[in-house]
Amino acid sequence: MTSSKRLIVNADGFGFGAGATQGIFDAIREGGFISSVSVNANFPEAERVCDLVKEFPDVSVGVHLNPLVGKPCLPVDRVPSLVGDEGDFHNEQFGKFLKQGQISMAELEAELDAQIHKVKTLVGDCLTHLDSHQNRHLDDYWEVFLRLAEKWGIHHIRNNASLICLESPTPRRSRLIAYSRKPHVWLMHQYRKMQMNNARSVGMRMADRLVTVGYAGLGGKSKIENWKRMLHNLPAGTYEIYCHPAYPDDTLRRWAWYCDDRALELTLLRIPDLRMAAKSLGIELIGFSKL
């Protein structure tokens, strides 16, 4: 493994309403710490990604595949199993309906394909990677996810094998405590490692691990001290961490359970402190194209 340290800071939810989209713009423009974004293609504000790639050509752009919230890209008569009476996705009912066989996998694949097509049309060769809303592809449509990545020639994806507790003053000790208290989490994280290794075996490229904040009992990504300790404790190698800066608006309040803390994330991501901290620690901020 290389002795250098590289970090992808990916803002999820570009396009997820005007507040999220503008929040990501402002965080990139003012803070200079975010190096990548993922687009919720099925919301109108996704069109603004054209402006993003013009202003920030070094920021990588991915598709945040989303069959859960909002309206589909395809006409509702082409994906009737994915939507309710109002033409909206099923939101928290999606997983239940999928397990009950009420959702057509062919319709699901067609909709996700349309979402990739939309972003590809908007940004062309700037499209670098795939991930998903709430990381639901891992359990709900993993094979579809890999098939679409291959179809579109997108070989960079999020590594969902978590590295936890870097926000702790004592990461290793906190990690042991967290896993001993929640052994089911340890088992899930081991499964994710296997899943990511299988993805690599079919040609997918990704960071070494996903930095996951919250298991140390010190709060989440809305606290700047957690970010700074994470940067200080980052091991050698290439890692990804995702964030959700936004101005909470009606769209987010309707569709997202994680809402008000996005404003707190935005406050700290739009100041240069984290970019400067990364630089002082010799951490290179990169996009997916540099993997």
Beta strands, then each sheet from edge to edge (+ up, - down):
strand 1: 5-14
strand 2: 36-39
strand 3: 60-65
strand 4: 127-132
strand 5: 156-157
strand 6: 162-164
strand 7: 209-212
strand 8: 237-243
strand 9: 283-285
sheet 1: 5+ 4+ 3+ 2+ 1+ 8+ 7+ 6+
sheet 2: 5+ 4+ 3+ 2+ 1+ 9+
end
